[in-house]
């Protein structure tokens, strides 16, 4: 599997819910929808790209042309030429993934490991330690607020025109499974809350990026400039990062969250999903097996790595899931600094995170988690709306390691839940993708359950013709995979969406239509957050901070931007598939439209690229 930016401290050691009551959706008997597409607020209308880089490579963000929907027929289902005039709208919803709301001053963070992933003359980039630090990580709460505002401004699905039935987060909602990060995430989605993305001493910044000469480390971006007698940091010296003396204080300012809202101003439903950063310290370590859990609420924050510590030393410690040997050797000044203790940094268990979702002013209470989840501490559930069943899995292995898997009890529950969805199409959600569910660990975190891996889950879902899609995150990339049945009877689409913390900082709208010819189309449309494309160096509000975050993320020297952004076939798409047998039988009643559908076939795109080359 390709190593990517999201593999925070990735370890090499590795190798029952009830239905919620919700309003009904449109049924298959709904009248046909016109083919006109509304592009406003989406990447159908415009895209954001890196502009012309400076001599050191730093680039501002510029606006590029929009991208029409690309038709994909990878499952062997061809689209009828008149399907646009026959469609019946069934569903529209929004996916957020890998928001990673970060307490960027937490003593439990291990930013000092990130330097072992920096570009170097020996080309040693193991991929195990990336994302321990990001130059934009202090602005995650503002990016999330900006994304909420972007989704609120979209009146409905661009193809169906349906209001969004819900928004779902597909995991890594927090960065370090801390109480304060979990609350910031919930309060931003709920709205009407004062969110202060600050911790410890509320009168000053106590992280790795300030200008304190005693703890100054050139491996971090220091936006305030270089202290007297010190060398410029690597980010400014080698990569052209700017100076902005106000950003660290501005990032800690409180703001009132908008919250997800319907067009009438009511709370819009949102659901959640458990990710490895929600359940494990730094996305890898069970809190009870490492000192990171103790450090979180302590007063000692490590700034720099010990002298003589090699890349191999750190990789071996991570691989063996044993950081304590390194942590025990750290002393105050200049490797670590004394900071203010904060009980709100405490790591939460899975059961405690579930309980926090019942402390909400939003809807539904629990945000998918049920009374049974709360009682048992499980984090998988399902809910039904009209002609759909939505199945939310918990793919986090509590025994540690970034990648995921299911326990046997949950796999049995999955089979029973899908099998009982008579008369409904099924959409499955999880944090991990099918090919990042290879984590077999047992007992290392205290859980003895046998693990079920990605191939077994994929094989089962393929055996169920009512399953139409699997929506997930974790990789921080836009990618869409067709899973076809060997007998040629179709299959399902796996839709994987980029993160909010790394460029391109995007969400995805997903719509389902009945083409009235025993086929369905799933439309996916990428959405950028609401912040302006170009950052103008001032920081008056959350949107300006989010704009700066996008720019910084696009210049992160460790990020593989083409991989994270994905190809055109992974962004705005029309994904064709066979209608589940029990839902077939709708007849087409053509609707005349004044505006042609803006789509392009995959083959046409590739042909154009070939001609251009």
Secondary structure, 3 states (H helix, E strand, C coil): CCCCCCCCCCCCCCCCCCEECCCCCCCCCCCECCCCCCCCCCCCCEEEEECCCCCCCCCCEEEEECCCEEEECCCCCCCCCCHHHCCEEEEEEEEECCCCECCCCCCCCCHHHHHHHCCCCCCCCCCCCCCCCCCCHHHHHHHHHHHHHHHHCCCCCCCCCCCCCCEEECCCCECCCEHHHHHHHHHHHHCCCEECCCCCCCCCCCCCCCCCCCCCCCCCCCCCCCCCCCCCCHHHHHHCCCCCCCHHHHHCCCEECCCCECCCCCECCEECCCCHHHHCECCCECHHHCCHHHHHCCCEEECCCCCCCCHHHHHHHHHCCCCHHHHCCCCECCCEEECCCCHHHCECCHHHHHHHCCCCCCCCCCCCCCHHHHHHCCCCEEEEECCEEEEECCCCCCCCCCCCCEEHHHHHHHHHHHHCCCCCEEEEECCCCHHHCCCCCCCCCCCCCCEECHHHHHHHHHCCCCEEEEEECCCCCCEEEEEECCCCCCEEEEEECCCCCCCCCEEEEEEEEECCCCEEEEEEEEEECCCCCCCCCCCCCHHHHHHHHHHHHHCCCCCCHHHHHCCHHHCCEEEEEECCHHHCCCCCCCCCCCCCCCEEEHHHHHHHHHHHC
